[in-house]
Amino acid sequence: MLTFIISPKHIYPNYHMILQQTYPLHDGRFIPRIALGTWQMSPQQAYDACSEAIKAGYVSIDTAAAYENESAVGAAVRDSHAKRETLFITSKVPAEIKDYDAAKKQIEQSFRLLDIDYIDLMLIHAPKPWDEMHRGSTRNYDAENLMVWKALQEAQQDGRVKSIGVSNFNTDDLDNIISKSGQIPVVNQIRVHVGHVPEDVMDYCKQRQIQIMSYAPIHTGRLLHHEPLVRMAEKYGVSVAQLCIRFDYQLGTIVLPKSTHAERIRQNADIDFEISSEDMQLLLRMSEKE
Ligand SMILES: NC(=O)c1ccc[n+]([C@@H]2O[C@H](COP(=O)([O-])OP(=O)(O)OC[C@H]3O[C@@H](n4cnc5c(N)ncnc54)[C@H](OP(=O)(O)O)[C@@H]3O)[C@@H](O)[C@H]2O)c1
């Protein structure tokens, strides 16, 4: 019996190129432009998805203590036998941890669970605990964020965390860290997708060479059946997911698509097409409610 083996490279000829692209960080290191997101993955799903992604050529993975899958991500990294320096692993200190000692302990815990020599990038997950983020609390955590930042700075000085940054920070939160610590975060990981492009914080970051990592590029799947996007994706001969990921990519951001399916993981990196400037304008004007 004849068996035909079709390699992923054969199905998606251009995806490897995109996966190798990087942006410079202002601390002298480089960050890949696409990473596999792992939020809402069980440990088994995270292990399988990370293994598939690395096999497919992904070199960057985004996890967090709060995702409760760091140990599975670390196991997939180790079992891949990829050279550690060829991969870029990001994790995060939970939004609820807002004191120095707890942050130090938490960073140790991430090391223990990931069980890899070093973490490429570690972020403060959010400027406030999630329940306060969700109800728009005005309580200020400036002093507490500085304590967590100090713990991250020390981990960086130890060489165990290579780069440090933040997530979900607005311009005031960023001002606080920058003015009081004298160190500029290398990235701000924020929600950016068609219908949600927070230009104020993106401009602020651009001026300070803070790279934007776009999370939820497909709005956690909510954009997949959006009629105008379905029509535009058809025009380009791509899927809605690819259109959404390419949109964030053309904005000049690092994109973090999540999928638990091998086929989609490969497809999400096959974004070597160009959205016209007219269509980029249309996508930029779409509102979240459309
Ligand atoms: N810093 C933060 O506060 C924060 C917050 C949210 C997210 N993030 C990061 O950003 C990552 C991405 O965001 P997200 O997880 O919210 O979601 P997302 O990437 O916007 O969308 C993921 C959803 O789309 C589906 N999907 C993915 N590719 C697809 C394709 N090619 N065709 C059809 N369906 C597809 C996935 O389903 P399947 O899995 O079933 O394929 C899943 O339901 C997270 O995983 C996490 O790493 C960070």
The ligand as an ORCA input file, in Angstrom:
! r2SCAN-3c Opt
* xyz 0 1
  N      -2.092     38.933     29.302
  C      -3.374     38.663     29.366
  O      -4.093     39.175     30.238
  C      -3.977     37.738     28.364
  C      -5.380     37.646     28.248
  C      -5.902     36.800     27.270
  C      -5.056     36.074     26.466
  N      -3.706     36.136     26.604
  C      -2.775     35.343     25.763
  O      -3.174     35.459     24.404
  C      -3.466     34.169     23.884
  C      -4.544     34.218     22.798
  O      -5.754     34.746     23.273
  P      -7.052     33.855     23.512
  O      -6.628     32.534     24.036
  O      -7.999     34.667     24.285
  O      -7.735     33.609     22.128
  P      -7.540     33.830     20.552
  O      -6.209     33.399     20.101
  O      -8.029     35.185     20.217
  O      -8.641     32.791     20.039
  C      -8.604     31.435     20.403
  C      -9.894     30.778     19.978
  O      -9.975     30.726     18.553
  C      -9.985     29.352     18.112
  N      -9.081     29.274     16.945
  C      -7.757     29.548     16.923
  N      -7.259     29.407     15.684
  C      -8.288     29.018     14.896
  C      -8.409     28.704     13.520
  N      -7.361     28.777     12.702
  N      -9.622     28.335     13.040
  C     -10.701     28.269     13.879
  N     -10.648     28.554     15.190
  C      -9.461     28.928     15.702
  C      -9.490     28.536     19.268
  O     -10.085     27.251     19.254
  P      -9.238     25.895     19.429
  O      -8.299     26.067     20.592
  O     -10.301     24.894     19.681
  O      -8.521     25.673     18.134
  C      -9.992     29.345     20.464
  O     -11.356     29.082     20.695
  C      -3.882     33.391     25.137
  O      -3.933     32.007     24.915
  C      -2.836     33.859     26.111
  O      -1.593     33.220     25.891
  C      -3.150     36.981     27.532
*
